[in-house]
Amino acid sequence: VQGISEFLPISSSTHLRLARSLLGLSENGSFPYFDLICHAGTMCALLIGFRKEIFLVLKSFRLIALFILALCPLVPAYLLIK
């Protein structure tokens, strides 16, 4: 559903609404896990596509530390938004 235009600035919720209408699923909860399944498929595709880069990062303690350091600003941002 989202694969072709995943990296374009298009809302993923729009993809999911279009897919629901094309598949004939109603918006009122006939398939409550549809969004979750689609996002999980996107995540699996990205993990497979970037598996070499992910393994390179996981092999290096320094890169893991830099990754965690890069995520630190998300904690206050999350608390401010919540």
C-alpha positions as CSV (number, residue, x, y, z in Angstrom):
1,V,0.0,0.0,0.0
2,Q,2.7,2.5,1.1
3,G,5.7,1.1,-0.6
4,I,6.0,3.1,-3.8
5,S,5.4,6.5,-2.2
6,E,6.7,5.8,1.4
7,F,9.5,8.4,1.0
8,L,7.3,11.0,-0.6
9,P,5.7,13.7,1.6
10,I,2.3,12.0,1.5
11,S,0.4,11.1,4.6
12,S,0.3,7.4,5.3
13,S,-3.2,7.7,6.6
14,T,-4.3,8.7,3.1
15,H,-2.8,5.6,1.7
16,L,-4.7,3.5,4.3
17,R,-8.0,5.2,3.6
18,L,-7.5,4.7,-0.2
19,A,-6.6,1.0,0.4
20,R,-9.7,0.5,2.6
21,S,-12.0,2.0,0.0
22,L,-10.4,0.0,-2.8
23,L,-10.7,-3.2,-0.8
24,G,-14.3,-2.4,0.2
25,L,-13.6,-2.2,4.0
26,S,-15.8,0.1,6.0
27,E,-14.3,2.9,8.0
28,N,-16.3,2.0,11.2
29,G,-14.1,-0.9,12.4
30,S,-14.8,-3.9,10.2
31,F,-11.1,-4.6,10.2
32,P,-9.5,-2.8,13.2
33,Y,-6.0,-4.1,12.7
34,F,-5.7,-3.1,9.0
35,D,-3.6,0.0,9.8
36,L,-1.3,-2.0,12.1
37,I,-0.8,-4.7,9.6
38,C,0.1,-2.2,6.8
39,H,2.6,-0.3,9.0
40,A,4.1,-3.6,10.2
41,G,4.6,-4.6,6.5
42,T,6.3,-1.3,5.8
43,M,8.6,-1.7,8.8
44,C,9.5,-5.3,7.7
45,A,10.3,-4.1,4.2
46,L,12.5,-1.3,5.5
47,L,14.3,-3.7,7.9
48,I,14.9,-6.1,5.0
49,G,16.0,-3.3,2.7
50,F,18.4,-1.8,5.2
51,R,19.6,-5.0,6.8
52,K,23.3,-4.5,5.9
53,E,23.3,-1.0,7.4
54,I,21.5,-2.2,10.5
55,F,24.0,-5.0,11.1
56,L,26.9,-2.6,10.6
57,V,25.4,-0.3,13.3
58,L,24.7,-3.2,15.7
59,K,28.3,-4.4,15.4
60,S,29.8,-1.1,16.6
61,F,29.4,0.0,20.2
62,R,30.3,3.6,19.1
63,L,27.5,3.7,16.5
64,I,25.0,2.3,18.9
65,A,26.0,5.0,21.5
66,L,25.7,7.7,18.8
67,F,22.2,6.3,17.8
68,I,21.0,6.4,21.4
69,L,22.5,9.9,21.8
70,A,20.6,11.0,18.7
71,L,17.4,9.7,20.2
72,C,17.8,11.6,23.5
73,P,16.1,14.8,22.3
74,L,12.9,12.8,21.6
75,V,12.3,12.2,25.3
76,P,11.6,15.8,26.2
77,A,9.8,16.4,22.9
78,Y,7.5,13.5,23.8
79,L,6.9,14.8,27.2
80,L,6.0,18.2,25.9
81,I,3.6,16.9,23.3
82,K,1.9,14.5,25.7
